Amino acid sequence: MAHRWAKPLDLPVNWKVYPEGVTTRSDIAIDGMTCAGCASGIQDALAALDGVSEANVNFATGRATVSSALDIEVLAATIEGLGYGVIDESAEHDAVAQAELRREDDLRLRFVAAAVLTIPTMALSMVSAFQFAGWEWVVAGLATPVVFWAGWNFHDTAARGLRHRSTSMSTLVSLGSLSAWTWSAVVLGSKTFGQSALSEHLYFETGAVIVTLILLGKWFESRAKRRSGDAIRALAQLGAQTARLEDGTEVALDDLAVGMRFVVGPGEKIATDGVVVDGQSAVDTSLVTGEPVPVDVGVGDEVVGATLNTTGSMVVEARRVGADTALSQIIRLVEQAQGGRAEVQRLADRVSSVFVPVAIVAAAVTLGGWFLAGYD
């Protein structure tokens, strides 16, 4: 099933496994990205490796596409070294789908719990009619699990990024929610123990609202990504799973080789791309052409794998198998289309990589200025 490698592989990042000048294309599914800044950081790290000619990381699809002379495990080790996970897509499609569904369920649980606690937090903090003696402690109790439990993924991602000297939108979410909670806790403690308070204002609701709203967006985003993946997996499962050879032997589709001949009966799917060598029939090619009327085929005609044989029986000789079939190429083109980035998205990624550190510096300067001016 889908998993994250337990630790970075102990391989040098410039280790080449292909002859000089040979370039391969690697598609890697990444776990743990929370914003376009994460994707930009991973892309820069991959592009900087000796032997990588092109690297493209798409946050929306959670994938990296790398053209390089490096083994995929070396690329995966680099991504893991940045604090992100790599999903093993050699697992069954159902296992990958279950992993995506678990992530979506976790986000939904955290959002619902955060929303349930944040609503009364906001009501008590913002409506004076609801306030009573000791209401500040109730608000603190409600906001604490929102900031630290529901928002844990943001804090974890931000910490991992800082260890590798990188920032992302999770850095801002974590910093904003923790700052609001910490300031409020200090003020509340000062009031409770009779010390001079830094301020009269509490911001527990601010930290809770930040986490809750971002969790809502992450939940919607996870749903959209899972449904996109479901569409591709459904497309991949349209093909036949086995083929019946001329001698009646059933073989798995992966065991079918070019030159083998297989029988296709009425109502059966054609196992792979090939040429009819015996018999005639009408084939429903709507999967490929969109044409609803079956097409008559006979000896010498080419047929496409995963299309449906409607009437007669025929013998087909395999001409393309595995990744070379028309269905596999369609799936690959869909994945490439999803993995590509529009120019406006490239601009957004560049802005994001600069925005986060600029925002942090601006906040630090503002805080220092207020303290120096003597305001509370």
C-alpha positions as CSV (number, residue, x, y, z in Angstrom):
1,M,0.0,0.0,0.0
2,A,1.0,3.6,-0.3
3,H,3.6,4.7,2.2
4,R,6.3,7.2,3.0
5,W,9.9,5.9,3.1
6,A,10.9,5.7,6.7
7,K,14.0,7.8,6.3
8,P,16.1,9.4,3.6
9,L,18.0,6.9,1.5
10,D,21.7,6.9,2.3
11,L,22.9,7.8,-1.2
12,P,25.0,10.7,-2.5
13,V,22.8,13.2,-4.3
14,N,25.0,13.3,-7.3
15,W,25.2,9.5,-7.9
16,K,24.5,8.7,-11.5
17,V,23.1,5.3,-12.6
18,Y,22.8,5.9,-16.3
19,P,25.5,6.4,-18.9
20,E,26.7,9.9,-19.5
21,G,24.3,11.8,-21.7
22,V,21.3,9.5,-21.1
23,T,18.3,11.2,-19.6
24,T,15.2,9.6,-18.2
25,R,11.9,11.1,-17.0
26,S,10.8,10.4,-13.5
27,D,7.3,11.1,-12.1
28,I,7.2,11.2,-8.3
29,A,4.2,11.6,-6.0
30,I,5.0,13.8,-3.0
31,D,3.3,13.8,0.4
32,G,3.4,16.7,2.8
33,M,3.3,19.8,0.6
34,T,1.0,22.5,2.0
35,C,1.4,25.4,-0.4
36,A,3.1,26.6,-3.6
37,G,6.1,27.7,-1.6
38,C,6.7,24.0,-0.7
39,A,6.6,23.0,-4.3
40,S,8.9,25.8,-5.3
41,G,11.5,24.8,-2.6
42,I,11.4,21.2,-3.7
43,Q,11.7,22.2,-7.4
44,D,14.8,24.4,-6.7
45,A,16.5,21.6,-4.7
46,L,15.9,19.0,-7.5
47,A,17.0,21.4,-10.2
48,A,20.2,22.1,-8.3
49,L,21.3,18.4,-8.4
50,D,24.1,17.5,-10.7
51,G,22.6,15.5,-13.5
52,V,19.1,17.0,-13.5
53,S,18.3,18.8,-16.7
54,E,14.7,19.9,-15.8
55,A,12.5,19.7,-12.7
56,N,8.9,20.7,-12.4
57,V,6.9,20.3,-9.1
58,N,3.2,20.9,-9.2
59,F,1.5,21.7,-5.8
60,A,-2.0,21.1,-7.2
61,T,-1.3,17.5,-8.3
62,G,1.3,16.8,-5.6
63,R,3.8,15.5,-8.2
64,A,7.3,16.1,-9.4
65,T,8.4,15.5,-13.0
66,V,12.1,15.3,-13.4
67,S,14.3,14.8,-16.4
68,S,17.7,13.6,-15.3
69,A,20.5,11.1,-15.4
70,L,19.8,10.1,-11.8
71,D,18.0,7.1,-10.4
72,I,14.5,7.8,-9.0
73,E,15.7,6.7,-5.5
74,V,18.3,9.5,-5.5
75,L,15.6,12.0,-6.3
76,A,13.3,10.6,-3.6
77,A,16.1,10.8,-1.1
78,T,16.6,14.5,-1.9
79,I,12.8,15.1,-1.4
80,E,12.9,13.2,1.9
81,G,15.9,15.2,3.0
82,L,13.8,18.3,2.7
83,G,11.2,16.9,5.1
84,Y,8.6,15.7,2.7
85,G,7.3,12.2,2.0
86,V,7.4,10.2,-1.3
87,I,4.4,7.9,-2.1
88,D,5.2,4.5,-3.5
89,E,2.9,4.4,-6.5
90,S,3.9,0.8,-7.4
91,A,1.2,0.0,-4.9
92,E,-2.3,-1.1,-6.1
93,H,-4.5,1.7,-7.2
94,D,-7.0,0.9,-4.4
95,A,-4.3,1.3,-1.8
96,V,-3.3,4.6,-3.2
97,A,-6.9,5.8,-3.2
98,Q,-7.3,4.6,0.4
99,A,-4.3,6.6,1.5
100,E,-5.7,9.7,-0.2
101,L,-9.1,9.1,1.4
102,R,-7.5,8.7,4.9
103,R,-5.8,12.1,4.5
104,E,-9.1,13.7,3.5
105,D,-10.9,12.1,6.4
106,D,-8.2,13.4,8.8
107,L,-8.5,16.9,7.5
108,R,-12.3,16.8,7.8
109,L,-12.1,15.5,11.4
110,R,-9.6,18.3,12.3
111,F,-11.7,21.0,10.6
112,V,-15.0,19.8,12.2
113,A,-13.4,19.7,15.7
114,A,-11.8,23.0,15.2
115,A,-15.0,24.7,14.0
116,V,-17.0,23.3,16.9
117,L,-14.5,24.8,19.3
118,T,-13.9,28.0,17.4
119,I,-17.5,29.2,17.1
120,P,-18.0,29.5,20.9
121,T,-14.5,31.0,21.2
122,M,-15.4,33.8,18.8
123,A,-18.8,34.3,20.5
124,L,-17.4,34.7,23.9
125,S,-14.5,36.9,22.7
126,M,-16.5,39.3,20.5
127,V,-19.9,39.6,22.1
128,S,-19.8,41.2,25.5
129,A,-23.3,40.0,26.4
130,F,-22.0,36.4,26.5
131,Q,-19.1,37.1,28.8
132,F,-19.1,36.1,32.4
133,A,-16.6,35.9,35.3
134,G,-13.7,33.8,34.2
135,W,-14.8,33.6,30.5
136,E,-11.2,34.2,29.5
137,W,-10.1,30.8,30.8
138,V,-13.0,29.1,29.0
139,V,-11.8,30.8,25.8
140,A,-8.2,29.7,26.4
141,G,-9.4,26.1,27.0
142,L,-11.4,26.1,23.8
143,A,-8.7,27.6,21.6
144,T,-5.8,25.5,22.9
145,P,-6.7,22.2,21.2
146,V,-7.5,24.1,18.0
147,V,-4.1,25.7,17.8
148,F,-2.0,22.8,18.9
149,W,-3.9,19.7,17.9
150,A,-6.0,20.7,14.8
151,G,-3.2,22.9,13.6
152,W,-0.4,20.4,14.3
153,N,0.4,19.7,10.7
154,F,1.1,23.4,10.0
155,H,3.5,23.5,13.0
156,D,5.2,20.3,12.0
157,T,5.6,21.4,8.3
158,A,6.9,24.9,9.4
159,A,9.4,23.3,11.8
160,R,10.7,20.9,9.2
161,G,11.0,23.8,6.7
162,L,13.0,25.9,9.2
163,R,15.4,23.1,9.8
164,H,16.2,23.2,6.1
165,R,16.2,27.0,5.9
166,S,13.0,27.3,3.9
167,T,9.6,28.9,4.5
168,S,6.1,28.3,3.2
169,M,2.6,29.4,3.8
170,S,2.5,26.9,6.7
171,T,5.2,29.0,8.3
172,L,2.9,32.0,8.3
173,V,-0.1,29.9,9.6
174,S,2.0,28.4,12.4
175,L,3.6,31.7,13.3
176,G,0.3,33.6,13.3
177,S,-1.7,31.1,15.4
178,L,1.1,30.4,17.9
179,S,1.9,34.2,18.3
180,A,-1.8,34.9,19.0
181,W,-2.1,32.1,21.5
182,T,1.3,32.8,23.3
183,W,0.6,36.6,23.6
184,S,-2.9,35.9,25.0
185,A,-1.6,33.3,27.4
186,V,1.0,35.7,28.8
187,V,-1.6,38.5,29.2
188,L,-4.1,36.1,30.8
189,G,-1.4,34.9,33.2
190,S,-0.4,38.4,34.1
191,K,-3.9,39.4,34.9
192,T,-4.6,36.2,37.0
193,F,-1.5,36.5,39.1
194,G,-1.9,40.2,39.7
195,Q,1.1,41.3,37.7
196,S,1.2,44.3,35.4
197,A,-0.4,43.1,32.1
198,L,1.3,43.8,28.8
199,S,-2.1,44.5,27.3
200,E,-5.8,44.2,28.0
201,H,-6.5,42.4,24.8
202,L,-6.7,38.6,24.3
203,Y,-6.4,37.0,20.8
204,F,-7.2,33.4,21.5
205,E,-10.0,33.6,18.9
206,T,-7.6,34.9,16.3
207,G,-5.3,31.8,16.5
208,A,-8.3,29.5,16.4
209,V,-9.9,31.2,13.4
210,I,-6.6,31.1,11.4
211,V,-6.3,27.4,11.9
212,T,-9.9,26.6,11.2
213,L,-10.2,28.6,8.0
214,I,-7.0,27.2,6.6
215,L,-8.1,23.6,7.5
216,L,-11.3,24.2,5.6
217,G,-9.3,25.2,2.5
218,K,-7.0,22.2,2.9
219,W,-10.0,19.9,3.2
220,F,-11.5,21.2,0.0
221,E,-8.2,21.0,-1.7
222,S,-7.7,17.4,-0.6
223,R,-11.2,16.4,-1.9
224,A,-10.4,18.0,-5.3
225,K,-7.1,16.2,-5.6
226,R,-8.6,12.8,-4.6
227,R,-11.3,13.1,-7.1
228,S,-8.8,14.0,-9.8
229,G,-6.8,10.9,-8.9
230,D,-10.0,8.8,-8.9
231,A,-10.7,9.9,-12.5
232,I,-7.2,8.8,-13.6
233,R,-7.5,5.5,-11.7
234,A,-10.9,4.8,-13.3
235,L,-9.4,5.4,-16.7
236,A,-6.6,3.0,-16.0
237,Q,-9.1,0.3,-14.9
238,L,-11.1,0.4,-18.2
239,G,-8.8,-2.1,-19.8
240,A,-9.1,-5.9,-19.7
241,Q,-7.3,-7.6,-16.9
242,T,-6.6,-10.9,-18.7
243,A,-6.3,-12.3,-22.2
244,R,-7.3,-15.7,-23.6
245,L,-4.8,-17.2,-25.9
246,E,-5.6,-19.3,-28.9
247,D,-5.0,-22.5,-26.9
248,G,-7.5,-21.4,-24.3
249,T,-4.9,-20.3,-21.7
250,E,-5.8,-17.3,-19.6
251,V,-2.8,-15.0,-19.1
252,A,-2.6,-11.8,-17.0
253,L,-2.3,-8.6,-19.1
254,D,1.2,-8.0,-17.7
255,D,2.3,-11.3,-19.1
256,L,1.1,-10.5,-22.6
257,A,3.9,-9.9,-25.1
258,V,4.2,-8.5,-28.6
259,G,3.4,-11.2,-31.1
260,M,1.1,-13.3,-28.9
261,R,-2.3,-14.0,-30.3
262,F,-5.4,-13.9,-28.2
263,V,-9.1,-14.6,-28.8
264,V,-11.8,-11.9,-28.2
265,G,-15.4,-13.1,-27.9
266,P,-18.6,-11.1,-28.2
267,G,-19.1,-8.7,-25.3
268,E,-15.4,-8.9,-24.3
269,K,-12.8,-6.1,-24.1
270,I,-9.8,-6.2,-26.4
271,A,-6.8,-6.9,-24.1
272,T,-4.2,-4.7,-25.9
273,D,-3.5,-2.9,-29.2
274,G,-3.1,-5.3,-32.1
275,V,-4.1,-6.4,-35.6
276,V,-7.0,-8.8,-36.4
277,V,-5.6,-12.0,-37.9
278,D,-8.8,-14.1,-38.0
279,G,-12.5,-13.4,-37.9
280,Q,-14.5,-10.2,-38.1
281,S,-16.7,-8.2,-35.8
282,A,-17.9,-4.7,-34.8
283,V,-15.9,-2.9,-32.2
284,D,-17.2,-0.1,-29.9
285,T,-14.4,2.5,-30.0
286,S,-16.2,5.2,-28.1
287,L,-13.5,5.1,-25.4
288,V,-11.0,6.5,-27.9
289,T,-13.0,8.3,-30.6
290,G,-16.2,9.2,-28.8
291,E,-18.1,7.7,-31.7
292,P,-21.1,5.7,-30.4
293,V,-21.6,3.6,-33.5
294,P,-19.5,0.3,-33.5
295,V,-16.9,0.1,-36.3
296,D,-16.7,-3.0,-38.5
297,V,-13.2,-4.7,-38.4
298,G,-11.8,-7.7,-40.2
299,V,-8.5,-9.4,-41.0
300,G,-5.7,-6.8,-41.3
301,D,-7.5,-4.1,-39.3
302,E,-5.9,-2.5,-36.3
303,V,-7.8,-2.6,-33.0
304,V,-7.2,-0.6,-29.7
305,G,-6.9,-2.2,-26.3
306,A,-9.8,-1.6,-23.8
307,T,-12.3,-1.1,-26.7
308,L,-15.4,-3.4,-26.6
309,N,-16.0,-6.2,-29.1
310,T,-19.8,-6.3,-29.7
311,T,-20.8,-9.2,-32.1
312,G,-18.5,-11.7,-33.6
313,S,-15.3,-13.5,-32.4
314,M,-11.8,-12.7,-33.7
315,V,-8.2,-13.5,-33.1
316,V,-5.9,-10.5,-32.5
317,E,-2.1,-10.4,-32.6
318,A,-0.6,-8.1,-30.0
319,R,1.4,-5.2,-31.5
320,R,1.7,-2.9,-28.5
321,V,1.6,-3.8,-24.8
322,G,2.1,-2.1,-21.4
323,A,3.1,1.5,-21.5
324,D,3.0,1.6,-25.3
325,T,-0.7,1.0,-25.7
326,A,-3.1,3.8,-26.7
327,L,-4.9,3.7,-23.3
328,S,-1.6,4.0,-21.4
329,Q,-0.6,7.0,-23.6
330,I,-4.0,8.7,-22.9
331,I,-3.5,8.2,-19.2
332,R,0.1,9.6,-19.4
333,L,-1.1,12.7,-21.4
334,V,-3.8,13.4,-18.8
335,E,-1.3,13.1,-16.0
336,Q,1.1,15.4,-17.8
337,A,-1.7,17.9,-18.4
338,Q,-2.5,17.9,-14.7
339,G,1.2,18.2,-13.8
340,G,1.9,21.1,-16.1
341,R,1.7,24.6,-14.8
342,A,0.3,27.6,-16.5
343,E,2.4,30.8,-16.7
344,V,0.2,32.5,-14.1
345,Q,0.8,29.6,-11.7
346,R,4.6,29.9,-12.2
347,L,4.3,33.6,-11.4
348,A,2.2,32.8,-8.3
349,D,4.9,30.3,-7.1
350,R,7.7,32.9,-7.6
351,V,5.6,35.5,-5.6
352,S,4.9,32.9,-2.9
353,S,8.6,32.1,-2.4
354,V,9.3,35.8,-1.7
355,F,6.1,36.7,0.1
356,V,6.6,34.5,3.2
357,P,10.0,35.8,4.3
358,V,9.0,39.4,3.5
359,A,5.9,39.0,5.6
360,I,7.9,37.6,8.5
361,V,10.4,40.4,8.3
362,A,7.7,43.0,8.1
363,A,5.9,41.5,11.2
364,A,9.2,41.5,13.2
365,V,10.0,45.1,12.3
366,T,6.4,46.2,13.2
367,L,6.6,44.4,16.6
368,G,10.0,45.9,17.3
369,G,8.8,49.3,16.4
370,W,5.8,49.1,18.7
371,F,7.9,48.0,21.6
372,L,10.4,50.8,21.0
373,A,7.6,53.3,20.8
374,G,6.3,52.2,24.2
375,Y,2.8,51.0,22.9
376,D,1.1,47.9,24.3
